[in-house]
Amino acid sequence: MNRRAVKVLVALAWIVGGCGGRDAKPRSGDAAPTQRTGPLGDADILGREIFELVDRAVDYRGSHRGRPAASLRQMGVDSLTPSTARVLVNIEREPLVTVSFRKVGTRAIVSCRGDSHILEEAALNGGRFTLMCTSRSGAQRPIQVAP
């Protein structure tokens, strides 16, 4: 599946998911959207960042004749934020992005990583995709991230 088709599928999934016939204002009887907590909440935070960075890396590669960005800086992105540290590596011209929390004291998940396959998975699964995440103990396991 080419890059443009993946972007169109992701856009359509977000549009369909957001246009369920409801008003923009929540009704008094509607339940407030819940944010996940614990390991799943940590993975969601890292997942949003990973998704954006992988999307930018794939877009960069597409607009530079198949040549991937050598670093986040080359894409115009900082490797450090106030709460996370981000790393981009390329394996056979495919981006692999790892995002780690800088302060892990209260976090169950300390880092997650994902490659360009998460874009297609998100397009096919209503925005959900799977990352490989590392817990504070060092154990790694796949976690499905909610948009």
GROMACS elastic network, one bead per residue, 0.5 to 0.9 nm:
[ bonds ]
;  ai    aj funct       b0    kb
    1     4     6  0.84183   500
    1     5     6  0.64653   500
    1     6     6  0.68340   500
    1   120     6  0.82104   500
    2     5     6  0.54958   500
    2     6     6  0.65153   500
    2     7     6  0.89727   500
    3     6     6  0.52013   500
    3     7     6  0.63476   500
    3     8     6  0.87450   500
    3    58     6  0.78258   500
    3    59     6  0.79334   500
    3    62     6  0.78965   500
    4     7     6  0.51337   500
    4     8     6  0.62133   500
    4     9     6  0.86586   500
    5     8     6  0.50862   500
    5     9     6  0.61610   500
    5    10     6  0.86339   500
    6     9     6  0.51161   500
    6    10     6  0.61719   500
    6    11     6  0.85827   500
    6   119     6  0.67739   500
    6   120     6  0.58345   500
    6   122     6  0.89794   500
    6   123     6  0.64425   500
    7    10     6  0.51499   500
    7    11     6  0.61207   500
    7    12     6  0.85537   500
    7    55     6  0.89789   500
    7   119     6  0.79680   500
    7   120     6  0.85835   500
    7   123     6  0.77758   500
    8    11     6  0.50977   500
    8    12     6  0.60778   500
    8    13     6  0.85650   500
    8   123     6  0.83371   500
    9    12     6  0.50695   500
    9    13     6  0.60852   500
    9    14     6  0.86373   500
    9   120     6  0.82392   500
    9   122     6  0.86973   500
    9   123     6  0.50933   500
    9   124     6  0.74039   500
   10    13     6  0.51060   500
   10    14     6  0.62709   500
   10    15     6  0.85991   500
   10   119     6  0.76436   500
   10   120     6  0.79424   500
   10   122     6  0.66119   500
   10   124     6  0.78051   500
   10   126     6  0.77971   500
   10   127     6  0.69920   500
   11    14     6  0.52184   500
   11    15     6  0.61084   500
   11    16     6  0.85774   500
   11   123     6  0.79473   500
   12    16     6  0.59633   500
   12    17     6  0.83078   500
   12   123     6  0.81616   500
   13    16     6  0.52347   500
   13    17     6  0.59321   500
   13    18     6  0.84630   500
   13   122     6  0.84685   500
   13   123     6  0.63691   500
   13   124     6  0.79627   500
   13   125     6  0.82270   500
   13   126     6  0.53568   500
   13   127     6  0.67492   500
   14    17     6  0.50506   500
   14    18     6  0.60026   500
   14    19     6  0.85221   500
   14   123     6  0.87691   500
   14   126     6  0.71414   500
   14   127     6  0.70344   500
   15    18     6  0.51668   500
   15    19     6  0.60359   500
   16    19     6  0.52684   500
   16    20     6  0.69337   500
   16   126     6  0.87847   500
   17    20     6  0.64160   500
   17   126     6  0.72730   500
   17   127     6  0.88787   500
   18    21     6  0.84785   500
   18    22     6  0.87228   500
   19    22     6  0.70638   500
   20    23     6  0.89177   500
   22    25     6  0.82001   500
   22    26     6  0.81895   500
   23    26     6  0.68280   500
   23    27     6  0.82645   500
   26    29     6  0.81456   500
   26    30     6  0.61861   500
   26    31     6  0.83662   500
   26    32     6  0.80321   500
   27    30     6  0.52863   500
   27    31     6  0.85685   500
   28    31     6  0.81412   500
   30    33     6  0.89630   500
   31    34     6  0.83332   500
   35    41     6  0.69071   500
   36    39     6  0.83866   500
   36    40     6  0.59005   500
   36    42     6  0.83293   500
   36    44     6  0.78902   500
   36   146     6  0.88818   500
   37    40     6  0.59452   500
   37    42     6  0.71422   500
   38    41     6  0.53419   500
   38    42     6  0.62913   500
   38    43     6  0.87089   500
   38   107     6  0.74126   500
   38   108     6  0.62540   500
   38   109     6  0.81598   500
   39    42     6  0.51090   500
   39    43     6  0.61413   500
   39    44     6  0.86106   500
   39   107     6  0.73818   500
   39   108     6  0.50590   500
   39   109     6  0.54548   500
   39   135     6  0.80946   500
   39   143     6  0.89590   500
   40    43     6  0.50589   500
   40    44     6  0.61328   500
   40    45     6  0.87501   500
   40   108     6  0.87551   500
   40   109     6  0.82173   500
   40   143     6  0.74911   500
   40   144     6  0.82299   500
   40   145     6  0.73863   500
   40   146     6  0.86527   500
   41    44     6  0.50248   500
   41    45     6  0.63727   500
   41    46     6  0.87763   500
   41   109     6  0.89267   500
   41   145     6  0.86986   500
   41   146     6  0.89833   500
   42    45     6  0.52761   500
   42    46     6  0.63992   500
   42    47     6  0.84745   500
   42   107     6  0.68685   500
   42   108     6  0.71052   500
   42   109     6  0.58714   500
   42   110     6  0.79233   500
   42   111     6  0.87154   500
   43    46     6  0.51384   500
   43    47     6  0.57295   500
   43    48     6  0.86164   500
   43   109     6  0.66235   500
   43   110     6  0.86750   500
   43   111     6  0.79229   500
   43   112     6  0.69815   500
   43   131     6  0.80971   500
   43   133     6  0.72697   500
   43   143     6  0.71785   500
   43   144     6  0.81964   500
   43   145     6  0.63766   500
   43   146     6  0.87474   500
   44    48     6  0.62660   500
   44    49     6  0.87973   500
   44   144     6  0.84992   500
   44   145     6  0.52572   500
   44   146     6  0.60446   500
   44   147     6  0.72442   500
   45    48     6  0.56346   500
   45    49     6  0.68491   500
   45    50     6  0.89421   500
   45   145     6  0.88029   500
   46    49     6  0.53094   500
   46    50     6  0.61536   500
   46    51     6  0.86266   500
   46    84     6  0.84076   500
   46    98     6  0.88761   500
   46    99     6  0.62532   500
   46   100     6  0.74560   500
   46   101     6  0.81066   500
   46   111     6  0.72754   500
   46   112     6  0.65114   500
   46   113     6  0.85816   500
   46   145     6  0.89373   500
   47    51     6  0.59426   500
   47    52     6  0.85518   500
   47    99     6  0.84146   500
   47   112     6  0.73535   500
   47   113     6  0.82302   500
   47   114     6  0.83124   500
   47   129     6  0.85035   500
   47   130     6  0.86635   500
   47   131     6  0.72707   500
   47   145     6  0.61842   500
   47   146     6  0.81400   500
   47   147     6  0.81462   500
   48    51     6  0.52315   500
   48    52     6  0.63636   500
   48    53     6  0.87667   500
   48   145     6  0.83545   500
   48   146     6  0.86966   500
   48   147     6  0.70181   500
   49    52     6  0.53088   500
   49    53     6  0.62763   500
   49    54     6  0.86564   500
   49    86     6  0.89409   500
   49    99     6  0.74707   500
   50    53     6  0.51443   500
   50    54     6  0.59989   500
   50    55     6  0.84001   500
   50    86     6  0.85581   500
   50    97     6  0.62244   500
   50    98     6  0.70357   500
   50    99     6  0.65802   500
   50   112     6  0.80680   500
   50   113     6  0.70891   500
   50   114     6  0.66485   500
   50   115     6  0.85731   500
   51    54     6  0.52669   500
   51    55     6  0.60547   500
   51    56     6  0.85919   500
   51    97     6  0.87592   500
   51   114     6  0.78212   500
   51   115     6  0.87182   500
   51   116     6  0.86963   500
   51   118     6  0.72916   500
   51   119     6  0.72784   500
   52    55     6  0.51437   500
   52    56     6  0.62063   500
   52    57     6  0.86627   500
   53    56     6  0.50630   500
   53    57     6  0.60921   500
   53    58     6  0.86219   500
   53    72     6  0.84782   500
   53    77     6  0.84887   500
   53    88     6  0.85366   500
   53    97     6  0.70633   500
   54    58     6  0.61305   500
   54    59     6  0.84231   500
   54    88     6  0.87437   500
   54    95     6  0.65847   500
   54    96     6  0.73423   500
   54    97     6  0.64774   500
   54   114     6  0.76589   500
   54   115     6  0.65212   500
   54   116     6  0.60291   500
   54   118     6  0.83036   500
   54   119     6  0.79052   500
   55    58     6  0.52884   500
   55    59     6  0.60746   500
   55    60     6  0.85370   500
   55   116     6  0.74728   500
   55   119     6  0.71609   500
   56    60     6  0.59777   500
   56    61     6  0.85755   500
   56    75     6  0.76154   500
   57    60     6  0.50185   500
   57    61     6  0.62186   500
   57    62     6  0.86331   500
   57    68     6  0.71028   500
   57    69     6  0.67045   500
   57    72     6  0.82926   500
   57    75     6  0.72489   500
   57    88     6  0.86400   500
   57    94     6  0.87478   500
   57    95     6  0.64496   500
   57   116     6  0.86014   500
   58    61     6  0.50960   500
   58    62     6  0.62079   500
   58    63     6  0.87280   500
   58    68     6  0.76609   500
   58    69     6  0.89503   500
   58    94     6  0.79068   500
   58    95     6  0.71602   500
   58   116     6  0.70659   500
   59    62     6  0.50662   500
   59    63     6  0.62653   500
   59    64     6  0.86528   500
   60    63     6  0.52412   500
   60    64     6  0.61398   500
   60    65     6  0.89760   500
   60    66     6  0.84715   500
   60    67     6  0.81032   500
   60    68     6  0.67030   500
   60    69     6  0.67274   500
   60    75     6  0.69848   500
   61    64     6  0.52131   500
   61    65     6  0.65907   500
   61    67     6  0.52313   500
   61    69     6  0.66783   500
   61    93     6  0.83219   500
   61    94     6  0.89725   500
   62    65     6  0.59386   500
   62    66     6  0.55517   500
   62    67     6  0.77267   500
   62    68     6  0.81922   500
   63    66     6  0.73649   500
   63    67     6  0.84785   500
   64    67     6  0.55099   500
   64    68     6  0.73930   500
   64    69     6  0.87042   500
   65    68     6  0.86357   500
   66    93     6  0.78834   500
   67    70     6  0.87966   500
   67    93     6  0.72401   500
   68    71     6  0.87942   500
   68    90     6  0.73119   500
   68    93     6  0.58328   500
   68    94     6  0.75788   500
   68    95     6  0.76087   500
   69    72     6  0.71506   500
   69    73     6  0.85841   500
   69    74     6  0.59863   500
   69    75     6  0.63365   500
   69    88     6  0.86601   500
   69    89     6  0.88557   500
   69    90     6  0.81201   500
   69    93     6  0.88784   500
   69    95     6  0.85016   500
   70    73     6  0.82815   500
   70    74     6  0.65425   500
   70    75     6  0.84354   500
   70    88     6  0.79125   500
   70    89     6  0.74338   500
   70    90     6  0.74885   500
   71    74     6  0.53066   500
   71    75     6  0.68811   500
   71    76     6  0.89909   500
   71    77     6  0.87380   500
   71    79     6  0.88367   500
   71    87     6  0.79455   500
   71    88     6  0.59869   500
   71    89     6  0.72861   500
   71    90     6  0.89288   500
   72    75     6  0.51391   500
   72    76     6  0.64053   500
   72    77     6  0.51465   500
   72    78     6  0.64421   500
   72    79     6  0.62948   500
   72    86     6  0.82330   500
   72    87     6  0.72775   500
   72    88     6  0.61920   500
   73    77     6  0.52027   500
   73    78     6  0.60657   500
   73    79     6  0.72465   500
   74    77     6  0.74289   500
   75    78     6  0.88916   500
   77    80     6  0.89068   500
   78    81     6  0.71017   500
   78    85     6  0.89595   500
   78    86     6  0.80223   500
   79    84     6  0.83391   500
   79    85     6  0.58531   500
   79    87     6  0.64855   500
   79    88     6  0.86652   500
   80    83     6  0.78424   500
   80    84     6  0.59892   500
   80    86     6  0.61777   500
   80   102     6  0.88588   500
   81    84     6  0.51674   500
   81    85     6  0.63734   500
   81    86     6  0.82130   500
   81   102     6  0.87778   500
   82    85     6  0.84363   500
   82   102     6  0.79469   500
   83   100     6  0.85671   500
   83   101     6  0.59134   500
   83   102     6  0.55360   500
   83   103     6  0.70498   500
   84    99     6  0.65101   500
   84   100     6  0.54450   500
   84   102     6  0.50625   500
   84   103     6  0.80986   500
   85    98     6  0.83058   500
   85    99     6  0.57320   500
   85   100     6  0.52452   500
   85   101     6  0.63423   500
   85   102     6  0.61811   500
   86    97     6  0.71833   500
   86    98     6  0.57896   500
   86   100     6  0.64582   500
   86   101     6  0.89208   500
   87    96     6  0.82345   500
   87    97     6  0.57238   500
   87    98     6  0.52127   500
   87    99     6  0.64580   500
   87   100     6  0.86654   500
   88    95     6  0.66485   500
   88    96     6  0.58346   500
   88    98     6  0.66169   500
   88    99     6  0.89474   500
   89    94     6  0.82584   500
   89    95     6  0.58910   500
   89    96     6  0.53268   500
   89    97     6  0.65810   500
   89    98     6  0.85212   500
   90    93     6  0.52834   500
   90    94     6  0.52081   500
   90    96     6  0.59196   500
   90    97     6  0.86464   500
   91    94     6  0.51685   500
   91    95     6  0.64865   500
   91    96     6  0.71217   500
   92    95     6  0.84311   500
   94   115     6  0.71126   500
   94   116     6  0.67281   500
   95   114     6  0.84296   500
   95   115     6  0.56534   500
   95   116     6  0.63150   500
   96   113     6  0.69219   500
   96   114     6  0.57496   500
   96   116     6  0.72517   500
   97   112     6  0.83946   500
   97   113     6  0.54663   500
   97   114     6  0.55646   500
   97   115     6  0.62672   500
   97   116     6  0.89724   500
   98   111     6  0.69706   500
   98   112     6  0.57358   500
   98   114     6  0.67165   500
   98   115     6  0.89504   500
   99   110     6  0.86248   500
   99   111     6  0.55868   500
   99   112     6  0.57138   500
   99   113     6  0.64014   500
  100   103     6  0.88557   500
  100   104     6  0.87474   500
  100   109     6  0.87463   500
  100   110     6  0.56743   500
  100   112     6  0.66280   500
  100   113     6  0.87568   500
  101   104     6  0.59799   500
  101   107     6  0.81229   500
  101   109     6  0.83820   500
  101   110     6  0.55446   500
  101   111     6  0.62697   500
  102   110     6  0.83073   500
  103   106     6  0.79019   500
  103   107     6  0.79728   500
  103   110     6  0.84616   500
  104   107     6  0.50285   500
  104   108     6  0.78264   500
  104   109     6  0.79957   500
  104   110     6  0.59562   500
  104   136     6  0.75732   500
  105   108     6  0.85637   500
  105   136     6  0.88498   500
  107   110     6  0.62333   500
  107   135     6  0.83182   500
  107   136     6  0.73310   500
  108   134     6  0.87773   500
  108   135     6  0.57123   500
  108   136     6  0.58066   500
  108   137     6  0.86913   500
  109   112     6  0.77782   500
  109   133     6  0.67481   500
  109   134     6  0.57898   500
  109   136     6  0.59353   500
  109   137     6  0.89958   500
  110   133     6  0.76632   500
  110   134     6  0.59123   500
  110   135     6  0.55806   500
  110   136     6  0.57900   500
  110   138     6  0.87180   500
  111   132     6  0.85903   500
  111   133     6  0.56914   500
  111   134     6  0.53461   500
  111   135     6  0.72783   500
  111   136     6  0.87710   500
  112   131     6  0.62372   500
  112   132     6  0.55463   500
  112   134     6  0.61441   500
  112   140     6  0.89914   500
  112   143     6  0.89761   500
  113   131     6  0.58164   500
  113   132     6  0.55118   500
  113   133     6  0.64432   500
  113   134     6  0.88188   500
  114   117     6  0.77259   500
  114   118     6  0.66209   500
  114   130     6  0.78673   500
  114   131     6  0.53820   500
  114   132     6  0.67318   500
  115   118     6  0.61549   500
  115   119     6  0.82928   500
  115   131     6  0.85686   500
  116   119     6  0.57859   500
  116   120     6  0.76308   500
  117   120     6  0.54683   500
  117   121     6  0.62951   500
  117   122     6  0.86610   500
  117   129     6  0.88800   500
  118   122     6  0.59111   500
  118   123     6  0.84669   500
  118   128     6  0.86065   500
  118   129     6  0.56030   500
  118   130     6  0.67685   500
  118   131     6  0.77807   500
  119   122     6  0.52370   500
  119   123     6  0.62959   500
  119   124     6  0.88083   500
  119   127     6  0.87139   500
  119   129     6  0.78140   500
  120   123     6  0.50387   500
  120   124     6  0.62766   500
  120   125     6  0.86130   500
  120   129     6  0.85677   500
  121   124     6  0.51896   500
  121   125     6  0.59723   500
  121   126     6  0.85811   500
  121   127     6  0.77057   500
  121   128     6  0.70755   500
  121   129     6  0.54514   500
  121   130     6  0.78130   500
  122   125     6  0.51737   500
  122   126     6  0.60269   500
  122   129     6  0.50174   500
  122   130     6  0.85991   500
  122   147     6  0.87592   500
  123   126     6  0.60898   500
  123   127     6  0.59482   500
  123   128     6  0.80469   500
  123   129     6  0.87046   500
  124   127     6  0.74560   500
  124   128     6  0.82858   500
  124   129     6  0.89744   500
  125   128     6  0.53407   500
  125   129     6  0.70973   500
  126   129     6  0.87519   500
  126   147     6  0.85741   500
  127   145     6  0.85460   500
  127   146     6  0.69822   500
  127   147     6  0.56208   500
  128   144     6  0.65530   500
  128   145     6  0.55981   500
  128   146     6  0.51390   500
  128   147     6  0.60654   500
  129   143     6  0.83342   500
  129   144     6  0.54471   500
  129   145     6  0.54731   500
  129   146     6  0.72930   500
  129   147     6  0.84327   500
  130   142     6  0.62563   500
  130   143     6  0.54444   500
  130   145     6  0.58990   500
  131   141     6  0.83235   500
  131   142     6  0.54815   500
  131   143     6  0.54752   500
  131   144     6  0.63746   500
  131   145     6  0.71055   500
  132   140     6  0.66520   500
  132   141     6  0.56199   500
  132   143     6  0.63183   500
  132   144     6  0.88581   500
  133   139     6  0.82884   500
  133   140     6  0.54834   500
  133   141     6  0.55388   500
  133   142     6  0.59622   500
  133   143     6  0.66090   500
  134   137     6  0.78998   500
  134   138     6  0.57310   500
  134   139     6  0.56033   500
  134   141     6  0.66465   500
  134   142     6  0.87900   500
  135   138     6  0.52628   500
  135   139     6  0.54485   500
  135   140     6  0.63820   500
  135   141     6  0.81940   500
  136   139     6  0.74828   500
  137   140     6  0.89117   500
